[in-house]
Amino acid sequence: MNKSSLLNSLLKLHFGYALIAMMFLTSCSSVAQVASTRVEDVNGISYYMHTVEKGQTLYAISKIYQCDVNDIATANPGSDQSIKEGTLIKVPVAKSKIKPTAVVTNAESITHEVKKKETLYSIAKEYNIDINDLVAANPGSDKGVKKGQVLTIPLKKKVVETPKPNTSTRKHMVVPGETLYGISKQYGVTVESIQDANGGLTTGLKAGQELLIPGVDAALVVAPSGTLPGKERPIEPIAIKGDVYKEKYNIALMLPFYINYLDTMESRDKMLREVALQMYRGSLMAADTLEALGLKANIYAYDVLDDKSSITSALEKSEMKEMDVIIGPTFRDAMTDASVWGAKNGVHVVCPVQQPNKILLNSPNMSKSVASSPTQWIAIAKHIHLKNPKDNIIIIDSKNIDDRRSVDAFREEWKRLSGDSLKNVVVITDASSFNVQEKYAVGKKNIIIAPTNDKKVIGTLFRALGEGDITVYGNESWDNLEVINVSNRNKYEVHFPQTSFVDYNNINVQKWIEVYRKKFKSEPNQYAFLGFDLMMYYGMGLKQFGREFPNNLDHIKVKNLYAHGFDYIKTSNESGFENQYVMIIGTKDYTLVREN
């Protein structure tokens, strides 16, 4: 693409033409949209026991539980004709796609129907139970499970008593920009209960108004996203400036397009431009999907490079204060400037690429979409502890400061999970040689933990591994590290964390690629999938929660993501959100396989 055509294709976005169409209803509904917390066994089948609320239909209930309306109708004869308020409806647990977080009061187990591509490990993780307990409850399942197979999910150890409702109340002073929905999330009560306790609130909320919050223990107030990691202090919600719901939203992409540098670009700049174009095209693909789902928004694109002037110029645009989400920039300094500006102007900023968690400090209205290296190694520790808790763990410590952070993260998480301080450490003082075999244990799998990108250390490690039942875990970059040959990858079942993984055997991925090729006459790479998934996630956030979405990052529901997952954690009240979703990729029979 020449300079002129690229410039023309991007400039029209600066005028914010609408890509998506939808109208929002801003009135509060009186119909409950929360799944039941009660599960019961009826004739050997597990059901969510749902009490019909005023105005609810069978179809609405099916959407709450994410299952086919016909499955509910079959379990409740006559319900397809009519249902009344207060009626008890049985929803088959095995047919529901919601995560089974219900409180069980009268059952020691529930059932689960195996879905396509599910494994025993993924099912155990979904229900937060030990895989050995799952196998014990389903003899023969350790040899594999098939789609449609019904498994017994043991929950005896998870049974808890349903707490008695607390009838105490708490007062809340409404501040500018607060919404009834946001307040209900803050205190863990329903919108309807707040309305009932305050005369219906038919005229809406006003700043300075004092509300009665029913059913709340004043000492146990729960914030929208729970409590801060490792702390008892509840998370303070992000203050939303202006209206929560808008007729049309504004989303900005700040990426390094290098519009004015096409004739003088270095190889690094060309690579970054290709990343930007791929993300941009993927975002437009998501815009088409969001349009079909009913969102209405303007998409803007800005050419932001690694210099002060480009980010300053973009933030000074007249339309910027009307933005609801900014995806980018990709450079550290520009990202810092954008986050400061976003916090001041009430605009959420998304860091779309790998950056240290320091970028989130003092940036409460920012989310980082890629898990940090220490977070990835915490995920590996959890994975190994679940899969190989009794095996021999050997850590390679290269003494590099960045590697050491990952080593410490793994060791601390392992100690938290098992109480084992893991003294089985090989400290590398000379990258040319070291003996890892002296740490091997006979009769156990030897699992090598090597959080390093040092090619000399990695090369020496694989020459020294020798024979035996050995599995090696490395960094995210090991995916395409040439220093590890194909034979060694397979022999030692090389594993590594990934924050994105495209399954090219998936028929839906193949269809998406075909559409991309026809639309842009080019081949998509991982950054095209990144652009699509980010636009889909935050677009659906706006669709579901309006501008209140930063307080609901862990509740956004998106079905069609192709390469990424999202599991956001608020790092502190003064800082932003980190996406802690990590996939563990393993090597088996010369093929990469996702294991979680």
C-alpha positions as CSV (number, residue, x, y, z in Angstrom):
1,M,0.0,0.0,0.0
2,N,1.5,3.4,-1.0
3,K,1.5,6.4,1.3
4,S,-1.4,8.1,-0.3
5,S,-3.8,5.2,-0.2
6,L,-2.9,4.4,3.4
7,L,-3.4,8.0,4.4
8,N,-6.8,8.2,2.7
9,S,-7.9,4.9,4.2
10,L,-7.1,6.2,7.7
11,L,-8.1,9.8,7.5
12,K,-11.8,9.0,7.0
13,L,-11.7,7.3,10.4
14,H,-10.7,10.6,12.0
15,F,-14.1,11.9,11.1
16,G,-15.7,9.1,13.1
17,Y,-18.0,7.5,10.6
18,A,-20.4,5.0,12.4
19,L,-19.5,1.4,12.0
20,I,-22.1,-0.1,14.3
21,A,-25.7,0.4,15.0
22,M,-27.8,0.0,18.2
23,M,-30.1,1.8,20.6
24,F,-29.8,1.4,24.4
25,L,-32.6,1.2,26.9
26,T,-31.6,3.2,30.0
27,S,-34.6,2.4,32.2
28,C,-34.1,0.0,35.1
29,S,-35.8,-3.3,34.6
30,S,-37.8,-4.9,37.4
31,V,-37.0,-8.4,36.1
32,A,-34.2,-10.2,37.9
33,Q,-31.3,-11.2,35.6
34,V,-29.4,-13.4,38.2
35,A,-29.0,-17.1,38.1
36,S,-30.3,-19.1,41.1
37,T,-27.9,-20.0,43.9
38,R,-29.8,-23.2,44.6
39,V,-29.1,-26.6,43.1
40,E,-31.2,-29.8,43.8
41,D,-31.2,-33.4,42.6
42,V,-34.5,-34.6,41.2
43,N,-34.6,-38.3,40.2
44,G,-30.8,-38.3,39.9
45,I,-30.7,-35.2,37.7
46,S,-29.2,-31.9,39.0
47,Y,-31.3,-28.7,38.4
48,Y,-30.9,-25.0,39.2
49,M,-34.1,-24.1,41.1
50,H,-35.2,-20.8,39.7
51,T,-38.1,-18.8,41.1
52,V,-39.9,-16.8,38.4
53,E,-39.8,-13.1,38.9
54,K,-42.5,-10.7,37.7
55,G,-42.6,-10.3,34.0
56,Q,-40.1,-13.1,33.3
57,T,-40.6,-15.4,30.3
58,L,-39.2,-18.9,29.7
59,Y,-37.0,-17.4,27.0
60,A,-35.6,-14.8,29.4
61,I,-34.8,-17.6,31.9
62,S,-33.0,-19.6,29.2
63,K,-30.8,-16.6,28.5
64,I,-29.9,-16.2,32.1
65,Y,-28.8,-19.8,32.3
66,Q,-27.4,-19.9,28.8
67,C,-29.3,-23.0,27.7
68,D,-31.9,-24.0,25.1
69,V,-35.4,-22.9,26.0
70,N,-36.6,-26.4,24.9
71,D,-34.5,-28.0,27.6
72,I,-36.2,-26.0,30.3
73,A,-39.7,-26.6,28.8
74,T,-39.0,-30.4,28.7
75,A,-38.0,-30.3,32.4
76,N,-41.1,-28.3,33.3
77,P,-44.2,-29.7,31.4
78,G,-46.6,-26.9,30.6
79,S,-44.2,-24.1,31.1
80,D,-44.1,-23.4,27.4
81,Q,-47.7,-22.3,27.6
82,S,-47.4,-19.9,30.5
83,I,-45.5,-19.3,33.7
84,K,-46.5,-17.2,36.7
85,E,-44.6,-15.1,39.1
86,G,-43.3,-17.3,42.0
87,T,-43.4,-20.5,40.0
88,L,-40.4,-22.8,40.7
89,I,-38.7,-23.7,37.4
90,K,-36.1,-26.5,37.1
91,V,-33.1,-25.7,34.8
92,P,-30.9,-28.7,34.0
93,V,-27.4,-28.0,35.2
94,A,-25.9,-30.3,32.5
95,K,-27.6,-28.2,29.8
96,S,-26.5,-24.8,31.2
97,K,-23.3,-23.0,30.0
98,I,-23.0,-20.8,33.1
99,K,-20.2,-21.6,35.5
100,P,-21.5,-23.7,38.4
101,T,-20.9,-21.3,41.3
102,A,-24.2,-22.1,43.0
103,V,-24.4,-22.9,46.7
104,V,-25.5,-26.5,47.1
105,T,-27.8,-27.2,50.0
106,N,-29.1,-30.7,49.6
107,A,-26.9,-32.5,47.1
108,E,-23.6,-34.2,47.3
109,S,-23.1,-34.1,43.5
110,I,-24.4,-32.7,40.3
111,T,-24.2,-33.9,36.7
112,H,-22.3,-32.5,33.8
113,E,-22.7,-33.3,30.1
114,V,-19.3,-33.3,28.3
115,K,-19.1,-30.7,25.6
116,K,-17.0,-30.7,22.5
117,K,-13.2,-30.4,23.2
118,E,-13.7,-30.6,27.0
119,T,-11.2,-32.7,28.9
120,L,-11.2,-34.2,32.3
121,Y,-8.7,-31.6,33.4
122,S,-10.8,-28.7,32.1
123,I,-14.0,-30.0,33.7
124,A,-12.2,-30.4,37.1
125,K,-10.9,-26.9,36.8
126,E,-14.3,-25.5,35.8
127,Y,-15.9,-27.0,39.0
128,N,-12.9,-26.2,41.1
129,I,-12.5,-29.8,42.3
130,D,-9.5,-32.2,42.4
131,I,-9.2,-34.2,39.2
132,N,-8.6,-37.4,41.3
133,D,-12.0,-36.9,43.0
134,L,-13.6,-36.5,39.5
135,V,-12.0,-39.8,38.3
136,A,-13.1,-41.6,41.5
137,A,-16.7,-40.5,40.9
138,N,-16.6,-41.6,37.3
139,P,-14.7,-44.9,37.0
140,G,-12.9,-45.3,33.7
141,S,-13.0,-41.6,32.9
142,D,-9.2,-41.4,33.3
143,K,-9.0,-43.1,29.9
144,G,-10.8,-40.2,28.3
145,V,-14.2,-38.6,28.0
146,K,-16.4,-38.1,25.0
147,K,-18.9,-35.4,23.9
148,G,-22.3,-36.1,25.3
149,Q,-21.0,-38.3,28.2
150,V,-22.7,-37.5,31.5
151,L,-20.3,-37.2,34.4
152,T,-21.0,-37.1,38.1
153,I,-19.5,-34.0,39.7
154,P,-18.8,-34.6,43.4
155,L,-19.6,-31.6,45.6
156,K,-19.7,-33.1,49.1
157,K,-16.7,-31.2,50.2
158,K,-18.1,-28.0,48.8
159,V,-21.5,-28.1,50.6
160,V,-22.0,-25.0,52.7
161,E,-25.0,-23.6,54.5
162,T,-26.9,-20.8,52.9
163,P,-26.3,-17.8,55.1
164,K,-29.4,-16.3,56.7
165,P,-30.4,-13.0,55.1
166,N,-29.2,-9.9,57.0
167,T,-32.0,-7.4,57.5
168,S,-29.7,-4.6,58.7
169,T,-29.5,-1.4,56.5
170,R,-26.8,1.0,55.6
171,K,-27.0,4.6,54.3
172,H,-25.3,5.7,51.1
173,M,-24.8,9.3,49.9
174,V,-25.1,9.5,46.1
175,V,-22.1,11.2,44.4
176,P,-22.1,12.8,40.9
177,G,-22.1,10.2,38.1
178,E,-23.2,7.3,40.2
179,T,-25.9,4.9,38.9
180,L,-28.4,2.7,40.6
181,Y,-26.8,-0.3,39.0
182,G,-23.3,0.7,40.2
183,I,-24.5,1.2,43.7
184,S,-26.2,-2.2,43.7
185,K,-23.0,-3.9,42.6
186,Q,-21.0,-2.0,45.3
187,Y,-23.2,-3.4,48.1
188,G,-24.0,-6.8,46.5
189,V,-27.7,-6.2,46.5
190,T,-30.3,-6.0,43.6
191,V,-31.4,-2.8,42.0
192,E,-35.0,-3.7,42.8
193,S,-34.3,-4.0,46.6
194,I,-32.8,-0.5,46.6
195,Q,-35.8,0.8,44.8
196,D,-38.2,-0.9,47.2
197,A,-36.3,0.5,50.2
198,N,-36.4,4.0,48.8
199,G,-40.0,4.5,47.6
200,G,-39.4,3.2,44.1
201,L,-37.0,6.0,43.1
202,T,-39.3,6.9,40.2
203,T,-37.5,10.2,39.6
204,G,-34.1,8.6,39.4
205,L,-30.9,9.5,41.4
206,K,-29.6,12.9,42.4
207,A,-26.2,13.9,43.7
208,G,-26.4,14.4,47.5
209,Q,-29.4,12.1,47.8
210,E,-29.2,9.7,50.8
211,L,-30.2,6.1,50.1
212,L,-31.1,3.2,52.3
213,I,-29.3,0.1,51.3
214,P,-31.2,-3.0,52.5
215,G,-29.9,-6.3,53.7
216,V,-26.3,-5.2,54.2
217,D,-24.0,-6.0,57.1
218,A,-22.3,-2.6,57.6
219,A,-19.0,-4.3,58.4
220,L,-19.0,-6.5,55.3
221,V,-19.5,-4.2,52.3
222,V,-18.5,-5.9,49.0
223,A,-17.2,-3.7,46.2
224,P,-18.0,-4.4,42.5
225,S,-15.0,-6.7,41.9
226,G,-14.6,-8.1,45.4
227,T,-11.4,-7.3,47.4
228,L,-7.9,-6.4,46.4
229,P,-5.5,-9.4,45.9
230,G,-4.1,-10.4,49.3
231,K,-5.9,-7.6,51.1
232,E,-9.1,-7.2,53.0
233,R,-9.7,-3.7,51.7
234,P,-12.6,-3.6,49.3
235,I,-12.1,-2.3,45.8
236,E,-13.3,1.2,45.2
237,P,-15.3,1.6,42.0
238,I,-14.1,3.8,39.2
239,A,-16.1,7.1,39.2
240,I,-18.0,7.5,35.9
241,K,-18.3,11.0,34.6
242,G,-21.5,11.9,32.8
243,D,-24.2,9.6,31.5
244,V,-23.6,5.8,31.8
245,Y,-25.6,5.0,28.7
246,K,-25.3,6.9,25.4
247,E,-27.1,6.6,22.1
248,K,-23.7,6.3,20.4
249,Y,-20.3,5.5,21.9
250,N,-16.8,6.6,20.7
251,I,-13.8,4.2,20.6
252,A,-10.3,5.3,19.7
253,L,-7.5,3.2,18.3
254,M,-4.0,4.7,18.9
255,L,-1.5,2.7,16.9
256,P,1.8,3.3,15.0
257,F,0.7,3.5,11.4
258,Y,3.7,5.6,10.3
259,I,1.6,7.5,7.8
260,N,4.3,10.1,7.1
261,Y,7.3,7.8,7.2
262,L,6.6,5.2,4.6
263,D,9.6,6.1,2.4
264,T,12.1,6.4,5.2
265,M,11.1,3.5,7.5
266,E,13.6,1.2,9.1
267,S,12.9,-2.5,9.5
268,R,11.6,-2.1,13.1
269,D,9.2,0.6,12.0
270,K,7.9,-1.5,9.1
271,M,7.3,-4.3,11.6
272,L,5.4,-2.0,14.0
273,R,3.3,-0.6,11.1
274,E,2.3,-4.1,10.1
275,V,1.3,-4.8,13.7
276,A,-0.8,-1.7,13.7
277,L,-2.5,-2.5,10.3
278,Q,-3.3,-6.0,11.4
279,M,-4.8,-4.8,14.7
280,Y,-6.7,-2.1,12.8
281,R,-8.2,-4.6,10.3
282,G,-9.1,-7.1,13.1
283,S,-10.9,-4.2,14.9
284,L,-12.9,-3.5,11.8
285,M,-13.9,-7.2,11.6
286,A,-15.1,-6.9,15.2
287,A,-17.0,-3.7,14.3
288,D,-19.0,-5.7,11.7
289,T,-19.8,-8.3,14.3
290,L,-20.8,-5.7,16.9
291,E,-23.0,-4.0,14.3
292,A,-24.9,-7.3,13.9
293,L,-25.3,-7.5,17.7
294,G,-26.7,-4.0,17.9
295,L,-24.1,-1.6,19.2
296,K,-23.9,1.9,17.9
297,A,-20.5,3.6,18.0
298,N,-18.0,5.8,16.1
299,I,-14.5,4.3,15.6
300,Y,-11.5,6.7,15.4
301,A,-7.9,5.9,14.4
302,Y,-4.9,8.0,15.3
303,D,-1.3,7.6,14.2
304,V,0.6,7.6,17.6
305,L,4.4,6.9,17.4
306,D,7.1,6.8,20.0
307,D,7.4,10.5,20.4
308,K,5.8,13.2,22.6
309,S,4.3,15.2,19.8
310,S,2.1,12.4,18.3
311,I,0.4,11.5,21.6
312,T,0.0,15.1,22.5
313,S,-1.5,15.9,19.1
314,A,-4.0,13.0,19.4
315,L,-5.1,13.9,23.0
316,E,-5.7,17.5,21.9
317,K,-8.3,16.5,19.3
318,S,-11.6,18.2,19.9
319,E,-13.5,14.8,19.9
320,M,-11.1,13.1,22.5
321,K,-13.1,14.1,25.6
322,E,-16.1,12.4,24.1
323,M,-14.2,9.1,23.9
324,D,-15.5,6.1,26.0
325,V,-12.5,3.8,25.3
326,I,-9.0,4.3,24.0
327,I,-7.2,1.1,22.8
328,G,-3.5,2.0,22.7
329,P,-1.0,3.5,22.4
330,T,1.7,0.7,22.2
331,F,4.7,2.7,23.4
332,R,5.5,3.1,27.1
333,D,5.8,6.8,27.4
334,A,2.8,7.5,25.1
335,M,0.8,5.0,27.1
336,T,1.7,6.7,30.4
337,D,0.6,10.1,28.9
338,A,-2.7,8.5,27.7
339,S,-3.4,6.9,31.1
340,V,-2.9,10.2,33.0
341,W,-5.1,12.0,30.5
342,G,-7.7,9.2,30.7
343,A,-7.8,9.3,34.5
344,K,-8.3,13.1,34.5
345,N,-11.1,13.0,31.8
346,G,-12.9,9.8,32.8
347,V,-11.9,7.8,29.7
348,H,-10.8,4.2,30.0
349,V,-7.4,3.4,28.4
350,V,-6.5,-0.1,27.3
351,C,-2.8,-1.2,27.1
352,P,-3.0,-3.7,24.2
353,V,0.6,-5.1,24.3
354,Q,3.1,-6.6,26.8
355,Q,4.2,-4.0,29.3
356,P,5.5,-4.3,32.9
357,N,2.8,-4.0,35.5
358,K,4.4,-0.7,36.5
359,I,2.4,0.9,33.7
360,L,-0.7,0.4,35.8
361,L,0.7,2.4,38.8
362,N,-1.5,5.4,39.6
363,S,-3.6,4.6,36.5
364,P,-6.9,3.4,38.1
365,N,-8.8,3.8,34.8
366,M,-6.5,1.6,32.7
367,S,-6.6,-2.1,31.9
368,K,-3.6,-4.1,30.6
369,S,-4.7,-6.8,28.3
370,V,-1.6,-9.0,28.5
371,A,-0.5,-10.8,31.6
372,S,3.0,-9.9,32.9
373,S,5.7,-12.6,33.0
374,P,5.4,-13.1,36.8
375,T,1.7,-13.6,36.4
376,Q,2.3,-16.1,33.7
377,W,4.6,-18.1,36.0
378,I,2.0,-18.0,38.8
379,A,-0.4,-19.6,36.3
380,I,2.2,-22.3,35.5
381,A,2.7,-23.0,39.2
382,K,-1.1,-23.5,39.6
383,H,-1.2,-25.7,36.5
384,I,1.6,-28.0,37.6
385,H,0.3,-28.2,41.2
386,L,-3.1,-29.4,39.8
387,K,-1.6,-31.8,37.3
388,N,1.7,-32.9,38.9
389,P,1.6,-32.1,42.6
390,K,3.9,-34.9,43.7
391,D,6.6,-34.7,41.0
392,N,10.1,-33.4,41.2
393,I,10.3,-29.7,40.5
394,I,13.7,-28.2,39.5
395,I,14.1,-24.4,39.0
396,I,16.7,-22.9,36.8
397,D,17.8,-19.5,38.2
398,S,19.9,-17.5,35.7
399,K,20.3,-14.6,38.2
400,N,19.1,-12.2,35.5
401,I,16.9,-9.6,37.3
402,D,13.9,-10.1,35.0
403,D,14.2,-13.9,35.2
404,R,14.6,-13.7,39.0
405,R,11.1,-12.0,39.2
406,S,9.6,-14.9,37.4
407,V,11.5,-17.5,39.5
408,D,10.3,-15.8,42.7
409,A,6.7,-15.6,41.4
410,F,6.7,-19.3,40.7
411,R,8.3,-20.3,44.1
412,E,6.0,-18.1,46.1
413,E,2.9,-19.4,44.4
414,W,4.1,-23.0,44.8
415,K,4.7,-22.5,48.5
416,R,1.3,-20.9,48.9
417,L,-0.3,-23.9,47.2
418,S,1.7,-26.7,48.8
419,G,3.7,-25.4,51.7
420,D,6.9,-26.5,49.9
421,S,9.6,-23.9,49.7
422,L,11.2,-25.6,46.7
423,K,14.9,-25.7,47.6
424,N,15.6,-27.8,44.5
425,V,17.2,-24.9,42.6
426,V,20.0,-24.8,40.0
427,V,21.6,-21.4,40.1
428,I,23.4,-20.6,36.8
429,T,26.7,-18.7,37.4
430,D,28.2,-19.8,34.0
431,A,26.0,-20.0,31.0
432,S,28.4,-22.4,29.3
433,S,27.8,-25.4,31.5
434,F,25.8,-26.7,34.5
435,N,24.6,-30.0,35.7
436,V,20.9,-30.3,36.2
437,Q,20.9,-34.1,36.4
438,E,22.2,-34.1,39.9
439,K,18.8,-32.7,41.0
440,Y,16.8,-35.6,39.3
441,A,14.6,-37.9,41.4
442,V,14.3,-41.6,40.5
443,G,10.8,-42.9,39.9
444,K,9.2,-39.4,39.5
445,K,8.7,-37.1,36.6
446,N,11.4,-34.4,36.6
447,I,9.8,-31.0,35.8
448,I,12.3,-28.3,34.8
449,I,11.2,-24.7,35.4
450,A,13.3,-22.4,33.2
451,P,12.0,-18.7,33.2
452,T,14.7,-17.3,30.9
453,N,15.2,-15.9,27.4
454,D,19.0,-16.3,27.5
455,K,19.7,-18.4,24.4
456,K,23.1,-19.6,25.8
457,V,21.4,-20.8,29.0
458,I,18.6,-22.5,27.1
459,G,21.0,-24.2,24.6
460,T,23.2,-25.5,27.4
461,L,20.1,-26.7,29.4
462,F,18.8,-28.9,26.5
463,R,22.3,-30.4,26.0
464,A,22.5,-31.3,29.7
465,L,19.0,-32.8,30.2
466,G,19.8,-36.4,29.3
467,E,17.3,-39.2,29.4
468,G,14.3,-39.9,31.6
469,D,10.8,-38.7,32.2
470,I,11.5,-35.0,31.8
471,T,9.2,-32.1,31.0
472,V,10.5,-28.5,30.5
473,Y,8.6,-25.3,31.1
474,G,9.9,-22.1,29.5
475,N,8.9,-18.5,28.8
476,E,6.3,-17.2,26.4
477,S,9.0,-16.5,23.8
478,W,9.9,-20.2,23.6
479,D,7.0,-20.6,21.1
480,N,9.3,-19.8,18.2
481,L,12.8,-19.9,19.8
482,E,15.1,-21.4,17.1
483,V,17.7,-22.5,19.7
484,I,15.3,-25.4,20.7
485,N,15.1,-27.9,17.9
486,V,11.9,-29.7,17.0
487,S,13.2,-33.1,18.3
488,N,14.0,-31.6,21.8
489,R,10.6,-29.8,21.9
490,N,8.9,-33.2,21.5
491,K,11.2,-35.3,23.5
492,Y,11.0,-33.1,26.6
493,E,7.4,-32.1,26.0
494,V,8.3,-28.4,26.1
495,H,5.6,-26.2,27.7
496,F,5.2,-22.4,27.8
497,P,2.6,-19.9,28.8
498,Q,0.7,-17.9,26.1
499,T,-1.6,-15.0,26.3
500,S,-3.0,-15.7,22.8
501,F,-3.4,-19.0,21.0
502,V,-5.0,-19.4,17.6
503,D,-6.4,-22.9,16.9
504,Y,-6.2,-23.1,13.2
505,N,-8.0,-26.4,13.2
506,N,-11.1,-24.7,14.5
507,I,-13.7,-24.4,11.8
508,N,-14.8,-21.0,13.1
509,V,-11.3,-19.7,13.0
510,Q,-10.9,-20.9,9.4
511,K,-14.2,-19.1,8.4
512,W,-13.0,-15.9,10.1
513,I,-9.7,-16.1,8.2
514,E,-11.6,-16.5,4.9
515,V,-13.6,-13.4,5.6
516,Y,-10.5,-11.5,6.5
517,R,-8.7,-12.5,3.2
518,K,-11.7,-11.4,1.1
519,K,-12.1,-8.1,3.0
520,F,-8.4,-7.0,3.1
521,K,-6.7,-9.1,0.4
522,S,-4.0,-10.2,2.9
523,E,-3.3,-12.9,5.4
524,P,-4.1,-12.3,9.1
525,N,-1.6,-12.9,11.9
526,Q,-1.9,-12.9,15.7
527,Y,-2.3,-9.2,15.8
528,A,-5.3,-9.3,13.6
529,F,-6.9,-11.6,16.1
530,L,-5.7,-9.3,19.0
531,G,-7.4,-6.3,17.3
532,F,-10.6,-8.3,16.8
533,D,-10.7,-9.8,20.4
534,L,-10.0,-6.4,22.1
535,M,-12.6,-4.6,20.1
536,M,-15.2,-7.3,20.7
537,Y,-14.5,-7.4,24.4
538,Y,-14.6,-3.7,25.1
539,G,-17.4,-3.2,22.6
540,M,-19.5,-5.8,24.4
541,G,-18.6,-4.1,27.6
542,L,-20.2,-0.9,26.4
543,K,-23.2,-2.9,25.1
544,Q,-23.8,-4.7,28.4
545,F,-22.8,-2.1,31.0
546,G,-22.5,1.3,29.2
547,R,-19.7,3.5,30.4
548,E,-19.9,1.6,33.7
549,F,-17.9,-1.3,32.1
550,P,-14.6,-0.6,33.9
551,N,-16.3,-1.6,37.1
552,N,-17.5,-4.8,35.5
553,L,-14.5,-6.0,33.5
554,D,-14.8,-9.5,35.1
555,H,-18.5,-9.7,34.1
556,I,-18.4,-8.9,30.4
557,K,-19.7,-11.8,28.4
558,V,-18.3,-12.4,24.8
559,K,-19.0,-15.7,23.0
560,N,-16.9,-15.2,19.8
561,L,-13.3,-14.6,20.8
562,Y,-10.7,-16.4,18.7
563,A,-7.3,-16.2,20.4
564,H,-7.6,-14.5,23.8
565,G,-9.3,-14.8,27.2
566,F,-10.0,-12.1,29.8
567,D,-9.7,-12.4,33.5
568,Y,-9.1,-8.9,35.0
569,I,-7.9,-8.2,38.5
570,K,-7.6,-4.7,40.0
571,T,-4.1,-4.4,41.2
572,S,-4.9,-1.7,43.8
573,N,-7.4,1.1,44.3
574,E,-4.8,3.6,43.0
575,S,-3.8,1.4,40.1
576,G,-5.3,-0.3,37.1
577,F,-6.5,-3.8,36.0
578,E,-4.3,-6.6,34.8
579,N,-5.6,-9.4,32.6
580,Q,-4.4,-12.5,34.3
581,Y,-5.7,-15.0,31.7
582,V,-2.9,-17.3,30.8
583,M,-3.0,-20.4,28.5
584,I,-0.5,-23.3,29.0
585,I,0.7,-24.8,25.8
586,G,2.3,-28.2,25.7
587,T,4.1,-30.2,23.0
588,K,2.8,-33.7,22.2
589,D,3.5,-35.8,19.1
590,Y,5.2,-32.8,17.5
591,T,2.0,-30.8,17.9
592,L,1.2,-27.8,20.1
593,V,-1.7,-28.6,22.5
594,R,-3.5,-26.2,24.8
595,E,-3.7,-27.9,28.3
596,N,-5.9,-25.6,30.3
